[in-house]
Amino acid sequence: MTQPESAAIKLSVIVPLYNAGTMFHTFMSSLLVQTLTDLEIILVNDGSTDGSEVLVHEYAERYAHVRVIDQANGGVSRVRNAGLATARGVYVTFPDADDMLYPTLYQRLLTMAEQDDLDVAQCNGERFFAGSQRIKTLIPLDRLSSTGVLSGSQWLRQALATRRYLHVVWLGIYRLSLIKQLDLRFEPGLHHQDIPWTTELMFNARRGRYTQDVLYRYYIHDQSISNRKRTGVKNVEYQRHYLRIAELLEGINRRYRGKIHLYPEFARQVTHEALSVCHTARRMIISDIFSSGTHKRMIQNARGIRQWYQLLLWLCRLYAWRRR
């Protein structure tokens, strides 16, 4: 089928796809009814094995503005980088294939971007908890309301100050020429690579704007990579990604010192990501101490005043931490 001319493409929608399951049809239905029609949809199949790899080609055969990139499984960063390499829109975005988009999402963001010559236009979203069917706004309106035009660093400072901001690429559209100018890529193999990517992009964005309108639904379910329950060694390995993120954020702050104003929130963000690892490690070890009966074992085998003192001190701490 004939593809749209590049000049008519205002937005490239890059969709990472790996075993999206039953949610993929819901996602595609919400994407195909977008009121914005000047877009291309790039479905990047990351080695799916659940039938999704067949469905993407069926969609491409039915719709002229949908195309497919097939590649061996390599993770979401490689998928997004592959999509960026072939994108032809003025702006790009990266929704997840197991979420849902409100029909006016991309028209609303593109209208904002064109009216104000934005490098970045962002909206609010909502969490949908699959088990309880509960819905919760991602960024509470009392923490952050719609803004005027701000520089990227000003916007990021304001967003981080809410303590509710999520570094996710699926809530916004981004000027492709700026991404290419920066040669900004997602780091392969890194979970939550959105965090350093959006930080560096915002440090370079001249003009950005945010709307509090909820236009994206993020599904919370156990099959999601981000929400999958992990224990033991798997959880330890997962938490190490945050150590790398803290390292990358500090490196970004260092590189941009003297180029932009580095607000305190940017430094605080580094410590915040690292502390999340500390809190997780503490919860893991406390849980192991009590589930293994080690606390009883220590009580039964303590000998001498000095050791009893140390034991009681630590037991008080452990019980206090356990209650939090």
C-alpha positions as CSV (number, residue, x, y, z in Angstrom):
1,M,0.0,0.0,0.0
2,T,1.1,3.6,-0.6
3,Q,2.6,5.2,2.5
4,P,1.8,8.9,3.3
5,E,4.2,11.5,2.1
6,S,6.8,12.5,4.7
7,A,5.7,16.2,4.5
8,A,2.3,15.2,5.7
9,I,3.5,13.3,8.7
10,K,3.4,15.4,11.8
11,L,3.8,12.7,14.4
12,S,5.6,9.3,14.5
13,V,4.2,6.9,17.0
14,I,6.9,4.4,17.9
15,V,5.4,1.3,19.7
16,P,7.6,-1.2,21.4
17,L,6.0,-4.6,21.2
18,Y,7.0,-7.7,23.1
19,N,4.3,-10.3,23.9
20,A,1.7,-7.6,24.5
21,G,-1.0,-10.3,24.9
22,T,-4.7,-9.5,24.9
23,M,-4.2,-5.8,25.6
24,F,-2.7,-5.2,22.2
25,H,-6.1,-5.1,20.4
26,T,-7.4,-2.6,23.0
27,F,-4.3,-0.5,22.5
28,M,-4.4,-0.6,18.7
29,S,-8.1,0.3,18.7
30,S,-7.4,3.4,20.8
31,L,-4.5,4.3,18.5
32,L,-6.4,3.9,15.2
33,V,-9.2,6.2,16.3
34,Q,-7.0,9.1,17.2
35,T,-8.5,12.4,15.9
36,L,-5.1,13.3,14.6
37,T,-4.7,11.7,11.2
38,D,-1.3,13.1,10.1
39,L,0.7,10.4,11.8
40,E,2.6,7.2,11.1
41,I,2.5,4.2,13.4
42,I,5.8,2.3,13.7
43,L,5.2,-1.1,15.4
44,V,8.6,-2.5,16.5
45,N,8.2,-6.2,17.1
46,D,10.9,-7.2,19.6
47,G,10.9,-10.9,19.0
48,S,7.4,-11.6,20.3
49,T,6.3,-15.2,20.6
50,D,2.7,-14.9,21.7
51,G,1.1,-14.2,18.4
52,S,1.7,-10.5,18.5
53,E,4.3,-10.9,15.8
54,V,1.5,-12.0,13.4
55,L,-1.0,-9.3,14.4
56,V,1.4,-6.4,13.8
57,H,1.7,-7.5,10.1
58,E,-2.1,-7.9,9.8
59,Y,-2.5,-4.3,11.0
60,A,0.2,-3.1,8.5
61,E,-1.6,-4.8,5.7
62,R,-4.9,-3.2,6.6
63,Y,-3.7,0.4,7.3
64,A,-1.4,2.4,5.0
65,H,0.0,4.5,7.9
66,V,1.1,1.5,9.9
67,R,4.4,-0.2,9.3
68,V,6.4,-2.9,11.1
69,I,10.0,-3.4,12.1
70,D,10.9,-6.9,13.1
71,Q,14.0,-7.5,15.2
72,A,15.4,-10.1,17.6
73,N,14.5,-9.6,21.3
74,G,16.8,-6.9,22.7
75,G,14.7,-4.8,25.1
76,V,12.7,-1.6,24.9
77,S,15.7,0.7,24.5
78,R,16.8,-1.0,21.3
79,V,13.2,-1.0,20.0
80,R,12.9,2.7,20.6
81,N,16.2,3.4,19.0
82,A,15.2,1.4,15.9
83,G,12.0,3.4,15.6
84,L,13.8,6.7,15.9
85,A,16.2,5.7,13.1
86,T,13.3,5.4,10.7
87,A,10.8,8.0,12.0
88,R,9.7,10.7,9.6
89,G,7.4,12.9,11.7
90,V,8.0,16.4,13.0
91,Y,7.4,15.0,16.5
92,V,7.7,11.5,18.0
93,T,6.1,9.7,20.9
94,F,6.5,6.2,22.5
95,P,3.3,4.7,23.9
96,D,3.3,1.2,25.5
97,A,1.4,-1.6,23.6
98,D,-0.6,-2.7,26.7
99,D,-2.0,0.7,27.6
100,M,-4.9,2.8,26.2
101,L,-5.0,6.3,24.6
102,Y,-7.8,8.8,24.8
103,P,-9.0,9.7,21.3
104,T,-7.9,13.3,21.4
105,L,-4.5,12.6,23.0
106,Y,-2.2,13.3,20.0
107,Q,-4.4,16.0,18.4
108,R,-4.3,17.9,21.8
109,L,-0.6,17.7,22.2
110,L,0.2,18.5,18.5
111,T,-2.1,21.6,18.7
112,M,-0.2,22.8,21.7
113,A,3.1,22.1,20.1
114,E,2.3,23.9,16.8
115,Q,0.6,26.9,18.5
116,D,3.5,27.6,20.8
117,D,6.4,26.2,18.7
118,L,7.2,23.7,21.4
119,D,10.0,21.2,21.6
120,V,8.0,19.1,24.1
121,A,4.3,18.9,24.9
122,Q,3.1,16.8,27.8
123,C,-0.2,15.8,29.4
124,N,-1.4,14.0,32.5
125,G,-2.5,10.4,32.7
126,E,-4.1,7.9,35.0
127,R,-3.2,4.5,36.5
128,F,-5.8,1.8,36.0
129,F,-5.4,-1.1,38.4
130,A,-6.5,-4.2,36.5
131,G,-7.3,-6.2,39.7
132,S,-9.4,-3.8,41.6
133,Q,-10.5,-1.7,38.5
134,R,-9.5,1.4,40.5
135,I,-8.4,4.5,38.7
136,K,-5.9,7.0,40.1
137,T,-4.6,10.2,38.5
138,L,-0.8,10.0,37.8
139,I,0.0,13.6,38.8
140,P,-2.5,15.0,41.4
141,L,-4.0,18.3,40.2
142,D,-3.2,19.9,43.6
143,R,0.5,19.2,42.9
144,L,0.7,20.4,39.3
145,S,-1.7,22.2,37.1
146,S,-1.5,23.2,33.4
147,T,1.4,25.5,32.6
148,G,2.3,28.2,30.1
149,V,5.4,27.9,28.0
150,L,8.5,27.1,30.0
151,S,12.1,26.2,29.2
152,G,12.7,22.4,29.5
153,S,14.8,22.9,32.7
154,Q,12.2,25.2,34.3
155,W,9.4,22.7,33.5
156,L,11.5,19.7,34.9
157,R,12.2,21.6,38.1
158,Q,8.5,22.4,38.6
159,A,7.6,18.8,37.8
160,L,10.2,17.2,40.1
161,A,9.1,19.6,42.9
162,T,5.7,17.9,43.0
163,R,7.3,14.6,44.2
164,R,4.8,12.9,42.0
165,Y,6.3,13.3,38.5
166,L,7.0,10.2,36.5
167,H,9.9,10.2,33.9
168,V,7.9,8.4,31.2
169,V,8.1,9.1,27.5
170,W,4.5,8.0,26.8
171,L,3.0,11.2,28.2
172,G,4.4,13.6,25.7
173,I,5.5,14.3,22.1
174,Y,9.0,15.4,21.3
175,R,10.6,17.3,18.4
176,L,12.5,14.8,16.3
177,S,15.0,17.2,15.0
178,L,16.1,18.1,18.6
179,I,16.5,14.4,19.4
180,K,18.6,13.9,16.3
181,Q,20.7,17.0,16.9
182,L,21.6,15.7,20.4
183,D,22.0,12.1,19.1
184,L,19.9,11.2,22.1
185,R,19.4,7.4,22.4
186,F,18.0,5.1,25.0
187,E,20.6,3.0,26.8
188,P,20.2,-0.7,25.9
189,G,19.5,-3.1,28.8
190,L,18.6,-0.4,31.3
191,H,15.2,-0.6,33.0
192,H,13.5,2.9,33.4
193,Q,15.9,4.4,30.8
194,D,13.2,7.0,30.4
195,I,14.6,8.8,33.4
196,P,18.0,9.9,32.0
197,W,16.6,10.3,28.5
198,T,13.9,12.7,29.5
199,T,16.2,14.6,31.8
200,E,18.8,15.3,29.1
201,L,16.1,16.2,26.6
202,M,14.5,18.6,29.0
203,F,17.9,20.2,29.7
204,N,18.0,21.1,25.9
205,A,14.4,21.9,25.2
206,R,13.8,25.6,24.6
207,R,10.1,25.5,24.9
208,G,7.8,23.1,26.7
209,R,4.3,23.1,28.0
210,Y,2.1,20.8,30.2
211,T,-1.6,20.2,30.3
212,Q,-3.3,18.7,33.3
213,D,-5.8,17.0,31.0
214,V,-5.8,13.2,31.6
215,L,-5.3,11.7,28.1
216,Y,-3.4,8.4,28.7
217,R,-4.4,5.3,30.7
218,Y,-1.5,3.3,32.1
219,Y,-2.5,-0.2,33.0
220,I,-1.1,-1.8,36.2
221,H,-0.9,-5.5,36.0
222,D,1.6,-8.2,36.9
223,Q,2.6,-9.0,33.4
224,S,4.1,-5.5,32.9
225,I,7.9,-5.4,33.1
226,S,7.8,-2.4,35.4
227,N,5.2,-3.9,37.8
228,R,6.3,-7.5,37.8
229,K,6.8,-8.9,41.3
230,R,10.5,-9.8,41.9
231,T,12.1,-11.5,44.9
232,G,15.5,-12.7,45.9
233,V,18.3,-12.4,43.3
234,K,16.0,-11.1,40.6
235,N,15.0,-8.2,42.7
236,V,18.6,-7.4,43.6
237,E,19.5,-7.4,39.9
238,Y,16.6,-5.1,39.1
239,Q,17.5,-2.6,41.8
240,R,21.0,-2.3,40.3
241,H,19.4,-0.5,37.4
242,Y,18.6,2.4,39.7
243,L,22.3,2.6,40.8
244,R,23.1,3.0,37.1
245,I,20.4,5.6,36.7
246,A,21.8,7.6,39.6
247,E,25.2,7.5,38.0
248,L,23.8,8.7,34.6
249,L,21.9,11.5,36.2
250,E,24.9,12.8,38.1
251,G,26.9,12.6,34.8
252,I,24.2,14.7,33.0
253,N,24.2,17.3,35.8
254,R,28.0,17.5,35.5
255,R,28.0,17.9,31.7
256,Y,25.5,20.7,31.8
257,R,27.0,22.6,34.7
258,G,27.6,26.1,33.3
259,K,25.3,25.6,30.4
260,I,22.0,25.8,32.2
261,H,20.9,26.7,35.7
262,L,21.1,23.5,37.8
263,Y,18.2,23.7,40.2
264,P,18.5,21.9,43.6
265,E,15.7,19.5,42.3
266,F,18.2,18.1,39.8
267,A,20.7,17.1,42.4
268,R,17.9,15.8,44.7
269,Q,16.8,13.6,41.9
270,V,20.1,11.7,41.9
271,T,19.8,10.9,45.6
272,H,16.1,10.1,45.3
273,E,16.9,7.3,42.8
274,A,19.7,5.9,44.9
275,L,17.7,6.0,48.1
276,S,15.0,3.9,46.4
277,V,17.6,1.1,46.2
278,C,18.5,1.5,49.9
279,H,14.8,1.3,51.0
280,T,14.2,-1.8,48.9
281,A,17.3,-3.5,50.2
282,R,16.3,-2.8,53.8
283,R,12.8,-4.1,53.1
284,M,14.2,-7.3,51.5
285,I,16.6,-8.1,54.3
286,I,14.1,-7.4,57.1
287,S,11.6,-9.6,55.4
288,D,14.2,-12.4,55.1
289,I,15.2,-12.0,58.7
290,F,11.7,-12.6,60.0
291,S,10.5,-15.2,57.5
292,S,13.6,-17.3,58.1
293,G,13.1,-17.2,61.9
294,T,16.6,-15.6,62.3
295,H,15.2,-13.1,64.9
296,K,14.2,-16.1,67.1
297,R,17.4,-17.9,66.4
298,M,19.4,-14.9,67.6
299,I,17.3,-14.6,70.8
300,Q,17.8,-18.3,71.6
301,N,21.6,-18.2,71.1
302,A,22.5,-14.8,72.5
303,R,25.2,-15.0,75.2
304,G,26.7,-12.3,77.4
305,I,25.6,-8.7,78.3
306,R,27.4,-7.1,75.4
307,Q,25.8,-9.3,72.8
308,W,22.4,-9.1,74.4
309,Y,22.7,-5.3,74.3
310,Q,23.5,-5.3,70.6
311,L,20.7,-7.8,69.9
312,L,18.0,-5.8,71.7
313,L,19.2,-2.6,70.0
314,W,18.9,-4.1,66.6
315,L,15.6,-6.0,67.3
316,C,14.1,-2.7,68.3
317,R,15.2,-1.2,65.0
318,L,14.1,-4.1,63.0
319,Y,10.6,-4.2,64.5
320,A,10.2,-0.5,64.1
321,W,11.3,-0.7,60.4
322,R,9.0,-3.7,59.9
323,R,6.0,-1.7,61.0
324,R,6.6,1.2,58.5
